């Protein structure tokens, strides 16, 4: 009896061994080998929402050129923007890039005279990443090229549509030889802007609203990701960390290799990892995928974010800008808010900065505020101390913390300077002011 049992057990073990060998040979996904590296972290509960690269790539502005020197601007997360960019344009092909002579064309005059659309990526985006938004074709030589604008216009007389990609350095322009768009398509896109507020073209890429623009002030109650949650997320064994309080009142948690600094009364963190492997090499576009996954695993996303910049040359930071509906939130000292930033070294995350505030999906209250336009806005720009360095003017929000876990977002006209700095150009009108009444009182 015992001999039969031993024989049966031996047969079972042989069959099990053969089965395991088969599974390993064919690399069954649920039986894969796992290697641990310095970039692995303890998996914890999902704190915020998960996002992907496709969701964070989109232009800051969609400029509609209506012809006869008429222009309007459509902003992200609005009905017409999503309809044109994400539903229609995203399904059209722009292929066959060829170099064109930049200085031989008067682009300003084209925008004044012809109907067309312009997608603005102020801080630049590579062709490789742009493929996540549009059906474009770029070879390996151009994959990392950073472009900051796409200009598509129609020539009625010849029924031709031209699409141009402007390199961020300002000296190189590419044309798509094969454009899957008709003049009628562009006329439809431009038609959406017929009843939208008009903008006046000033110079370069600067447009100012001709009339006051209706904006929104938001008030949110918020929750906070606790430092303990971030410790569990960012340290192998958070029980071995020790806490240090420095002179500024900030708390620092460290295990001797990694550091987590908690500032702003528990509302902001700065994380660093000095032990991260630095043997990997990866193109900048790959770092964006790593960055999105890192945020997914370590705090998540509490609203819409946009990829604001991709590192070039010696730069190492990737930044994601926060949006509330169609408005970007600009970071104004001394209250850090409005962005998530990651530092890279050779494809590895070594720094991580973000707010611990998480907003609900719906604001507690919304208040109409009007942004100045016309003469008032132009005069403010003219008197602005850094007016010669301004590369963009746009409506934005500033975060103002309140008591009892409340935060307000106040609309402003903001400017971006040549070095990427963003500042408030002009505050909105006070609540309750009707710009029509204001005009009649003059």
C-alpha positions in Angstrom: 0.0 0.0 0.0 2.8 2.4 0.9 4.7 1.6 -2.3 1.6 2.4 -4.4 1.3 5.7 -2.5 4.9 6.6 -3.1 4.6 5.7 -6.8 1.5 7.9 -7.2 3.2 10.8 -5.4 6.3 10.5 -7.6 4.1 10.5 -10.8 2.2 13.5 -9.5 5.5 15.4 -8.8 6.8 14.6 -12.3 3.6 15.8 -14.0 3.6 19.0 -11.8 7.3 19.6 -12.7 6.5 19.2 -16.4 3.5 21.5 -16.2 5.6 24.2 -14.4 8.3 23.9 -17.0 5.7 24.4 -19.8 4.2 27.5 -18.2 7.6 29.1 -17.6 8.7 28.3 -21.2 5.7 30.0 -22.6 5.8 32.9 -20.1 2.2 32.7 -18.9 1.4 36.3 -17.7 0.1 35.3 -14.4 3.2 33.2 -13.6 5.9 35.8 -14.6 9.1 36.3 -12.7 9.2 39.5 -10.7 12.4 41.5 -10.1 12.6 44.2 -7.5 14.4 47.4 -8.1 14.9 50.7 -6.2 11.9 52.1 -8.2 9.5 49.5 -6.7 7.3 50.7 -3.8 4.8 49.3 -1.5 1.4 49.1 -3.2 -1.2 50.9 -1.0 -4.8 51.8 -1.3 -5.7 53.9 -4.3 -5.9 57.5 -3.0 -6.8 59.5 -6.2 -8.0 58.8 -9.7 -5.8 56.9 -12.2 -5.0 58.7 -15.5 -3.0 58.0 -18.7 -0.8 59.8 -21.1 -3.5 60.3 -23.6 -5.5 62.3 -21.0 -2.8 64.8 -20.2 -1.7 65.8 -23.7 -3.7 68.6 -25.2 -3.0 72.2 -26.3 -3.6 75.2 -24.0 -5.4 77.1 -26.6 -7.4 76.4 -29.8 -7.3 79.6 -31.8 -9.9 80.0 -34.5 -9.0 82.4 -37.3 -12.3 83.5 -38.9 -10.8 85.6 -41.8 -10.9 89.4 -42.2 -8.6 89.7 -39.1 -11.2 88.2 -36.8 -10.1 85.7 -34.2 -11.4 83.9 -31.1 -9.9 81.4 -28.6 -11.4 78.2 -27.4 -10.1 76.8 -24.1 -9.8 73.1 -22.9 -12.6 71.2 -21.3 -15.3 73.2 -23.1 -17.9 71.9 -25.5 -16.5 73.3 -28.8 -12.9 72.5 -27.8 -13.6 68.9 -27.2 -15.8 68.7 -30.3 -13.0 70.1 -32.6 -9.8 68.7 -31.0 -10.8 65.4 -29.4 -13.7 64.2 -31.6 -13.0 65.6 -35.1 -9.4 66.7 -35.5 -8.0 63.6 -33.6 -9.5 61.3 -36.3 -7.9 63.1 -39.2 -4.5 62.3 -40.7 -1.6 64.8 -41.0 1.2 62.9 -42.6 4.4 63.2 -44.7 6.4 66.0 -43.0 8.7 68.1 -45.1 10.9 71.1 -44.2 9.7 74.5 -45.6 11.2 77.9 -45.6 10.0 79.8 -42.5 11.1 83.3 -43.4 9.6 83.2 -46.9 6.0 83.2 -45.6 4.2 86.0 -43.8 2.4 83.9 -41.3 0.8 86.9 -39.6 -0.9 87.9 -42.8 -2.1 84.4 -43.5 -3.8 84.3 -40.1 -5.4 87.7 -40.7 -6.7 86.8 -44.2 -7.5 83.1 -44.2 -9.8 80.9 -42.2 -8.0 78.3 -40.1 -7.3 76.9 -36.7 -4.2 77.0 -34.6 -3.2 74.6 -31.7 -0.9 76.2 -29.2 1.5 74.1 -27.0 3.3 77.0 -25.4 6.1 74.9 -23.7 6.5 72.5 -26.6 5.6 68.9 -27.2 7.5 66.2 -29.1 6.1 64.6 -32.3 6.4 61.3 -30.4 4.0 62.4 -27.7 1.8 64.4 -30.1 0.9 61.0 -31.7 -1.2 60.4 -28.6 -3.5 63.3 -29.6 -3.4 63.4 -33.4 -2.8 60.9 -36.3 0.6 62.3 -37.4 3.5 60.6 -39.0 7.1 61.4 -38.0 10.2 59.4 -38.6 12.8 58.5 -35.9 14.8 61.6 -36.9 12.0 63.9 -35.9 10.4 62.0 -33.1 12.0 64.1 -30.3 11.6 67.4 -32.1 9.7 69.9 -30.0 6.9 71.9 -31.7 4.9 74.6 -30.1 2.2 75.3 -32.7 0.2 73.6 -35.4 -1.4 75.9 -37.9 -4.0 74.6 -40.4 -5.6 77.0 -42.9 -7.7 76.8 -46.0 -7.3 78.4 -49.5 -10.8 78.7 -50.9 -9.7 79.4 -54.4 -7.8 76.2 -54.8 -9.8 74.1 -52.3 -6.6 73.3 -50.6 -5.9 72.8 -46.9 -2.3 73.3 -45.5 -1.0 72.1 -42.1 2.2 73.4 -40.6 4.2 72.4 -37.5 6.4 75.1 -35.9 9.4 74.0 -34.0 9.8 75.5 -30.6 13.2 77.1 -31.5 11.2 79.4 -33.9 13.4 78.8 -36.9 12.1 75.5 -38.4 8.7 74.8 -39.9 7.4 71.5 -41.3 4.4 71.0 -43.6 2.3 67.9 -43.7 2.1 66.8 -47.3 -1.0 64.6 -46.8 -3.8 66.4 -45.0 -7.0 64.5 -44.4 -9.1 67.7 -44.2 -11.2 69.6 -46.6 -12.0 73.3 -46.8 -15.6 72.4 -45.7 -14.1 70.8 -42.6 -12.2 73.9 -41.6 -15.2 76.1 -42.3 -17.3 73.9 -39.9 -14.6 74.2 -37.2 -14.3 78.0 -37.7 -18.1 78.3 -37.7 -18.2 77.2 -34.0 -16.4 80.4 -33.1 -18.8 82.7 -34.9 -20.6 83.7 -31.7 -17.8 83.4 -29.3 -15.9 86.4 -27.8 -13.5 88.2 -30.2 -9.8 88.5 -29.6 -7.5 91.1 -31.1 -4.2 90.0 -32.6 -1.3 92.1 -31.2 2.0 90.5 -32.2 3.8 87.2 -32.2 1.4 84.9 -30.4 -0.4 87.5 -28.3 -4.1 88.0 -28.4 -6.2 90.1 -26.1 -10.0 90.0 -25.6 -11.8 92.8 -27.2 -14.7 92.8 -24.7 -15.0 91.6 -21.1 -14.9 87.8 -20.7 -17.2 86.0 -18.4 -15.3 83.8 -15.9 -16.1 81.8 -12.8 -15.0 81.9 -9.2 -15.1 78.5 -7.4 -15.3 77.5 -3.8 -14.4 74.0 -2.7 -14.4 72.1 0.5 -11.4 69.7 0.4 -10.0 66.5 1.9 -6.3 66.0 2.6 -4.0 63.0 1.8 -2.3 62.3 5.1 1.5 62.2 5.4 1.0 58.6 6.8 -0.7 57.6 3.5 2.2 59.1 1.5 4.7 57.4 3.7 3.1 54.0 3.1 3.1 54.8 -0.6 6.7 56.0 -1.0 8.8 53.9 1.5 9.6 50.2 1.4 9.0 49.9 5.1 7.4 53.1 6.5 7.6 51.8 10.0 11.4 52.3 9.9 11.2 56.0 9.1 11.9 58.6 11.6 10.4 62.1 11.8 12.4 65.3 12.1 10.9 68.8 12.6 13.2 71.6 11.3 13.3 75.2 12.3 10.7 76.3 9.7 8.1 73.9 11.2 8.3 71.5 8.3 8.3 67.7 9.0 10.8 65.4 7.3 10.3 61.7 7.2 13.4 59.7 6.2 14.6 56.1 6.2 18.2 57.3 5.6 17.9 56.9 1.8 14.6 58.6 1.0 13.2 61.8 2.3 9.6 63.1 2.5 9.2 66.8 3.5 5.8 67.9 4.5 5.2 71.7 4.4 2.4 74.2 4.3 0.7 72.9 7.4 0.5 69.4 5.9 -0.8 70.4 2.5 2.4 70.1 0.4 5.1 67.5 0.0 8.6 67.3 -1.5 10.0 63.8 -1.9 13.5 62.8 -2.9 15.1 59.4 -3.6 18.9 59.4 -3.5 19.2 55.7 -4.0 17.3 55.4 -7.3 19.2 53.5 -9.9 20.8 55.8 -12.5 21.9 53.2 -15.0 18.8 53.5 -17.2 18.6 55.7 -20.2 15.3 56.6 -21.9 14.1 59.4 -24.3 12.1 62.2 -22.7 8.9 60.9 -24.1 9.3 57.7 -22.1 9.8 59.7 -19.0 6.3 61.0 -19.4 4.8 57.5 -19.3 6.9 56.8 -16.1 5.7 60.1 -14.6 2.0 59.4 -15.2 2.4 55.8 -13.7 4.3 57.2 -10.7 1.6 59.7 -9.9 -1.1 57.0 -10.4 0.6 54.9 -7.7 1.5 57.7 -5.3 -1.4 60.0 -4.7 -3.3 59.9 -8.0 -5.1 62.8 -9.7 -8.0 64.7 -8.2 -9.0 66.6 -11.4 -7.9 67.2 -15.0 -4.2 67.8 -15.5 -2.2 68.8 -18.5 1.4 67.9 -19.5 2.9 71.4 -19.1 6.5 70.7 -20.1 8.8 67.9 -21.2 12.5 68.1 -20.2 15.1 69.0 -22.9 18.9 68.8 -22.8 20.0 69.5 -19.2 16.5 70.0 -17.8 15.2 67.1 -15.7 11.7 68.1 -14.6 8.3 67.1 -15.9 5.4 69.2 -14.7 1.6 68.6 -14.9 -0.7 71.6 -14.7 -4.0 71.4 -12.8 -7.2 72.5 -14.6 -10.6 73.3 -13.1 -13.0 73.1 -16.0 -11.5 75.3 -18.7 -9.1 77.2 -16.4 -5.5 76.4 -15.5 -4.5 77.0 -11.9 -1.3 79.1 -11.7 1.1 78.6 -8.8 1.4 81.9 -6.8 3.7 82.2 -3.9 3.5 81.7 -0.9 0.8 79.1 -1.4 2.1 76.2 -3.5 -0.7 74.7 -5.5 -1.7 74.0 -9.1 0.9 71.5 -10.3 2.6 68.1 -9.9 6.3 68.0 -10.6 8.7 65.1 -11.0 12.4 65.2 -11.3 14.3 62.6 -13.4 17.8 61.3 -13.7 18.3 58.9 -16.7 14.8 57.8 -16.8 14.3 57.3 -13.0 12.1 59.5 -10.7 14.3 61.1 -8.0 12.1 64.0 -7.0 8.3 64.4 -6.5 6.4 67.5 -5.5 2.6 67.9 -5.2 -0.2 69.2 -3.0 -2.0 66.9 -0.6 -5.3 68.7 -1.1 -7.9 66.6 -3.0 -10.9 68.3 -4.4 -14.4 66.8 -4.9 -15.7 66.6 -8.5 -18.3 69.4 -7.9 -17.7 72.8 -6.4 -19.7 73.9 -3.4 -20.4 77.3 -5.0 -19.7 79.2 -8.3 -19.8 82.9 -8.7 -19.7 84.8 -12.0 -16.7 87.2 -12.3 -15.9 89.2 -15.3 -12.4 89.7 -16.7 -11.6 93.0 -18.3 -11.2 93.3 -22.1 -10.4 95.9 -24.7 -8.8 99.2 -23.6 -8.5 98.2 -19.9 -6.7 95.0 -20.7 -4.4 96.5 -23.3 -3.5 99.4 -20.9 -2.7 96.9 -18.1 -0.4 95.0 -20.5 1.3 98.3 -21.6 2.1 99.3 -18.0 3.2 95.8 -17.0 6.9 95.9 -16.0 7.8 92.7 -18.0 5.7 93.4 -21.1 8.6 92.8 -23.5 9.0 89.2 -22.1 5.3 88.2 -22.3 4.7 85.3 -24.7 1.0 84.5 -23.7 -2.0 86.1 -22.1 -4.7 83.7 -20.8 -7.5 83.4 -18.2 -6.5 81.4 -15.2 -7.3 80.8 -11.5 -5.3 81.5 -8.4 -5.9 79.3 -5.3 -6.7 81.2 -2.1 -6.9 79.0 1.1 -9.8 79.6 3.5 -10.5 78.4 7.0 -12.2 75.0 7.7 -10.7 73.1 4.8 -12.0 75.5 2.2 -10.2 76.9 -0.9 -11.3 79.5 -3.3 -10.2 79.8 -6.9 -10.2 83.4 -8.2 -10.2 84.2 -12.0 -7.5 86.5 -13.3 -5.8 87.4 -16.5 -2.3 85.7 -16.3 0.8 86.0 -18.4 3.6 83.6 -19.3 7.1 85.0 -19.7 9.9 83.8 -21.9 11.5 81.8 -19.1 8.2 80.0 -18.3 7.3 82.1 -15.3 3.6 82.8 -14.8 2.3 85.9 -13.1 -1.0 87.6 -12.6 -1.5 90.5 -15.0 -5.0 91.7 -14.0 -7.6 90.7 -11.4 -11.2 90.1 -12.3 -13.9 92.6 -11.7 -15.5 92.4 -8.2 -18.4 90.0 -7.8 -21.7 91.5 -8.9 -20.3 94.0 -11.3 -22.1 94.0 -14.7 -19.6 95.1 -17.5 -22.5 96.4 -19.6 -23.5 98.8 -16.8 -19.9 99.7 -16.3 -19.5 100.6 -20.0 -22.7 102.8 -19.9 -21.5 104.7 -16.8 -18.4 106.0 -18.7 
